[in-house]
Amino acid sequence: MHKPVLLKEIIEYLNPRANQNFIDCTLGGGGHSLAILKKIEPEGKVLGIDLDKEAIKRLQGIKNLILVQENFANLKLIAEKNNFFPVNPVRKGGSSNSTALSKNKESQGTGLSNGVNGILLDLGLSSDLLEKSGRGFSFLRDEPLDMRFDLNDDLTAEKIINSYEEEELAEIFEKYGEERFSKRIAGKIIESRKTDFIKTTNQLVEVIKKAVPFRFQHSRIHFATRVFQALRIAVNDELGVLRKVLPQAIEILAPEGRLAVISFHSLEDRIVKRFFKEKSGLKIITKKPIRPSLEEVEENARGRSAKLRVAEKL
Ligand SMILES: C[S@@+](CC[C@H](N)C(=O)[O-])C[C@H]1O[C@@H](n2cnc3c(N)ncnc32)[C@H](O)[C@@H]1O
């Protein structure tokens, strides 16, 4: 079962109180959502979003938890469809600057009496995806090279590895994995592809091993880590969806509502940091990112690289 990272800190910074409403954009095992739900009883609601069908299935039937299997890149639309916007008085006609969807809801006088008080993004992989999905997220298991969060998407890691040009592969490993041997690895992939398709995680690890010099094969971080991270980011357009969701989250939040983002590598953290700095109408609550305590990291290694940033809508 996935153990939520920085749970105590999320509760402290989002400060959920009775009858407030929250959006969890990355439901996963539901650890954060369930803790928030307890604090917002009796009337508060959590809108839980995840691309992964299994995550949604596991959490069905919980009171005041609304589940949506969707990409958080479409946050505003998802929120509108589920009445997660402040309640509007019943009025004839509707305002000129709202979308057709919200106009329709306004005329019914629906929405949330407290608005949306907090939004959470806990990026990356859940332990369930890593260990049980069979989609090749981990180089420690021999599985098909898939890496999709959303099984309806066409692009898989296998497609990238077996069809992209050498330069494109090297660019992905360099840009999304900050991999120092990206060119050599891309070269070995092309060479190996000439004789056989690379279809599994083990096959890919073997190819990477041939490209990485021996003395770098025993560092603290496994030599395949960066390529696997890069592929996952490329398959799911993880940086693109993060850039899309941040302004939508701020738009949806009620005044004084907070956005909390937990990221797991510097590429994501940089995007969040810059957005918080450049976006007007935001108060940065965490001047420096919050890191898990030593005790937490000892208990849950996944938290090792986590960084939490929080901002408040003015
Ligand atoms: C780190 S886990 C969340 C764990 C969760 N906070 C908990 O405590 O159990 C991230 C989740 O986000 C989902 N996810 C990743 N990208 C997504 C996207 N663009 N849209 C919706 N869900 C996404 C993944 O499927 C995964 O279940």
PDBQT file of the ligand as one rigid body, heavy atoms in Angstrom, charges set to zero:
ROOT
HETATM    1  C1  LIG A 401       2.557   9.955  -5.963  1.00  0.00    +0.000 C 
HETATM    2  S1  LIG A 401       1.048   9.294  -6.440  1.00  0.00    +0.000 S 
HETATM    3  C2  LIG A 401      -0.085  10.047  -5.333  1.00  0.00    +0.000 C 
HETATM    4  C3  LIG A 401      -0.137   9.391  -3.990  1.00  0.00    +0.000 C 
HETATM    5  C4  LIG A 401      -1.223   9.919  -3.082  1.00  0.00    +0.000 C 
HETATM    6  N1  LIG A 401      -1.014  11.306  -2.716  1.00  0.00    +0.000 N 
HETATM    7  C5  LIG A 401      -1.336   9.081  -1.831  1.00  0.00    +0.000 C 
HETATM    8  O1  LIG A 401      -1.081   9.584  -0.744  1.00  0.00    +0.000 OA
HETATM    9  O2  LIG A 401      -1.649   7.902  -1.932  1.00  0.00    +0.000 OA
HETATM   10  C6  LIG A 401       0.724  10.119  -7.929  1.00  0.00    +0.000 C 
HETATM   11  C7  LIG A 401      -0.544   9.690  -8.616  1.00  0.00    +0.000 C 
HETATM   12  O3  LIG A 401      -0.821  10.667  -9.610  1.00  0.00    +0.000 OA
HETATM   13  C8  LIG A 401      -1.333  10.049 -10.747  1.00  0.00    +0.000 C 
HETATM   14  N2  LIG A 401      -1.052  10.933 -11.878  1.00  0.00    +0.000 N 
HETATM   15  C9  LIG A 401       0.144  11.228 -12.416  1.00  0.00    +0.000 A 
HETATM   16  N3  LIG A 401       0.012  12.125 -13.416  1.00  0.00    +0.000 NA
HETATM   17  C10 LIG A 401      -1.309  12.408 -13.504  1.00  0.00    +0.000 A 
HETATM   18  C11 LIG A 401      -2.073  13.271 -14.343  1.00  0.00    +0.000 A 
HETATM   19  N4  LIG A 401      -1.491  14.023 -15.275  1.00  0.00    +0.000 N 
HETATM   20  N5  LIG A 401      -3.403  13.334 -14.133  1.00  0.00    +0.000 NA
HETATM   21  C12 LIG A 401      -3.998  12.596 -13.165  1.00  0.00    +0.000 A 
HETATM   22  N6  LIG A 401      -3.324  11.739 -12.357  1.00  0.00    +0.000 NA
HETATM   23  C13 LIG A 401      -1.997  11.656 -12.510  1.00  0.00    +0.000 A 
HETATM   24  C14 LIG A 401      -0.626   8.703 -10.809  1.00  0.00    +0.000 C 
HETATM   25  O4  LIG A 401      -1.424   7.773 -11.503  1.00  0.00    +0.000 OA
HETATM   26  C15 LIG A 401      -0.464   8.353  -9.330  1.00  0.00    +0.000 C 
HETATM   27  O5  LIG A 401      -1.494   7.517  -8.881  1.00  0.00    +0.000 OA
ENDROOT
TORSDOF 0
